[in-house]
Amino acid sequence: MGGDGPGVTERTRLRRMREKGSHRREDLDAVLAAGWLCHLGVTVDGVPMVVPTAYGVEGDRLYVHGSVASRSLVRAPGSTVCVTVTHVDGLVLARSVFEHGVNYRCAMVYGVPEVVTDPEEKLRGLRALTEQSSPGQWEYVRKPSRKELAATALLALDLTEASVKTRSGPPDDGDSEDAELGLWAGVLPVVTAFGTPVPDPALPAELAAAVPGHIAERAGRRVDGGEG
Amino acid sequence: MGGDGPGVTERTRLRRMREKGSHRREDLDAVLAAGWLCHLGVTVDGVPMVVPTAYGVEGDRLYVHGSVASRSLVRAPGSTVCVTVTHVDGLVLARSVFEHGVNYRCAMVYGVPEVVTDPEEKLRGLRALTEQSSPGQWEYVRKPSRKELAATALLALDLTEASVKTRSGPPDDGDSEDAELGLWAGVLPVVTAFGTPVPDPALPAELAAAVPGHIAERAGRRVDGGEG
């Protein structure tokens, strides 16, 4: 691989490029902006509980619905949670079982969540949550009523303690002894995309066919906003 | 929606059909079989840590690499972990912000992981792990050497304490007052599929073009094995 340096050094350099960690805010923002579903880890009675839930980012805060964490919040207010956002980009198919892996982008955010009570922040947070997964819907659909707003628990997490890990590129054994085995190796990409909108069967036919532009334009597009 | 019964009852029945929980083993098996990446929740120094990692199922056990959980295992042997497997099927776009949601299939498995030391089970577990994400690779590539096997920590979790939650179908507000708003509503499907295999640049050209059948046939297919 390459040839612009001694084998081992080159390999080390490439490996470092393929799997990397970061604490840079812009790397965190990129991973968070590319998704809308996180896995929220909370401790309930001393046991970790991992729940998938939608999130939204607004400024320096990440918002999730409080309902999923309510058991934890009630029993252990002020306890730390972990929010993990993962994008899978491909299966790394190496020449040996040992070198198999995954190309991914992952962000982990730790913090003590705050229950949002300020009505204005609650609206901003819910808007961020809605727009993260479904841009355009906040303006298009009916916004929360006072009653609905009161019935919604919203948690905010500061983006102060976070890390990003990614892996990209081919397997690491391209310059190992296993390369002599003559086996195919590479990456099988994994792509998550939106399909064709499916109208609610309860809609009258005319309305069912009139998919709004902000929804229709997403069909076939990658969920993470990437190309290809 | 329907009309084969009083409005409220019908609605209740449909809602129940759309979001459901299950403790049936066959429902658990279906969700686990449709994926290969989980989010593993472990408690480290009293704080939940949620890490994405590959898993494999063999019989009544789920296997994950021990490395990701090693910090936890060393500090708190015998502690309970949570393994969550989530498949996102679509965004539920309702007529109000409040009714927005996600169609998904999710399995949660709790248990105290066991470090696998028996060499035969270790091989079986690693095989399950490899074949879950990459069927055919175990036979195609070089299997673990004695040294590699010793260097790999493998955790096993019994599938005894587990639950499944799913949501499917259209939004729940098709027969609510909001249906009068004349807004489009429905589901924007989310589909995760394999792309075209990308050969390792380190491969000689001839070999690069010779993608093995068990890999080539996955291009364009859904990761969860579903149709469409």
Interface residues (C-beta under 8 A of the other chain):
Chain A: M1 L37 H39 L40 G41 V42 T43 G46 V47 P48 M49 V50 V51 P52 A54 T80 V81 C82 V83 T84 T86 V88 G90 L91 L93 A94 R95 S96 V97 F98 H100 V102 Y104 C106 M108 Y110 L126 T130 S133 S134 Q137 W138 Y140 V141 R142 K143 P144 S145 E148 T152 P170 P171 G174 D175 D178 A179 L181 G182 L183 W184 A185 G186 V187 L188 P189 V190 V191 T192 A193 F194 G195 T196 P197 V198 P199 D200 P201 A202 L203 L207 A208 A210 V211 P212 I215 R218 A219 V223 G228
Chain B: M1 L37 H39 L40 G41 V42 T43 G46 V47 P48 M49 V50 V51 P52 A54 T80 V81 C82 V83 T84 T86 V88 G90 L91 L93 A94 R95 S96 V97 F98 H100 V102 Y104 C106 M108 Y110 L126 T130 S133 S134 Q137 W138 Y140 V141 R142 K143 P144 S145 E148 T152 P170 P171 G174 D175 D178 A179 L181 G182 L183 W184 A185 G186 V187 L188 P189 V190 V191 T192 A193 F194 G195 T196 P197 V198 P199 D200 P201 A202 L203 L207 A208 A210 V211 P212 I215 R218 A219 V223 G228
